[in-house]
Amino acid sequence: MSGPFARLGVGSRLMRHLLAEAHRQGVKTLTSHVSRTARPFYEKFGFSVVEHRSPTVGGIVIPNVVMRRSA
């Protein structure tokens, strides 16, 4: 990611908040469709790949992965 707000920790702070809120509410599993570039970020927070996908949107293939994290 590039831009003036990249690498400032905003995404990590949001993810920690999301994980804490999920825990508080008793959510046992979180699932997300993640771009290939975002995969390392999610892995850092304990998500694992459960499926590789290649959906087509407007005639363009957009590869991504489904990632899941269990409590």
N, C-alpha and C positions, 0 to 999 in steps of 0.2 A: 504494500500500500504506500502511496505517496501523498503528499499534500501537507499543508501547514499543521494538521492535527494528528498526523501519523506518529506512532511510536511514543505517545504521551501517557499511555496506560489507561486511557478511557475505556477501551474494550475490555481490558482485564478487570477493571473496577466494576463495569456492568455485569460481566460474567460472574464475578464473586457475589455480587448482590443477587443475581438470578439464582445461583446455586444455594445461597443462604435462604432465600425466600421459598424455593422448592422444598428444601429440608424442613423449614418451619411449617409448611403446609402438608407435609407428609408425602410429597411426590417421590415415588421410588425410581422412576425412569424418565430421562429426558432424551428426546430424539430431535435431530435437526438435519435438514438437507443443506449440505455445506459445499461451497466451491472448492476446487482443488487448491487455490491459494490460501483459503482459510483453514484448511485441514490441520496444519501444524499448530495453529492457535487452539483449536478444539482439543487436539491430542494433549496439549499442555495441561488442560483441565480435566483429563481423564476420560475423554470420549474416545470410542473405538469405531472403526469403520464396520458397518454391517452389510452394506450393499454399494456397489458401483453402479451409477446410472448415467445415461446419455440422452436426456430428454431433448426433443426438438421444439424450439419456440420460434415461430415465424420463419420456419425453414432453416433455422440455424441450430446445430447440435451444441448443447451446453453441458459438457461433462461435469458431474458432481458426485458426491458420495452421501449416503445416509450414515449419520454417526449417532451413537447412542452412549449414554452414561447412566449406569445404575448406581443407586445409593448403597 
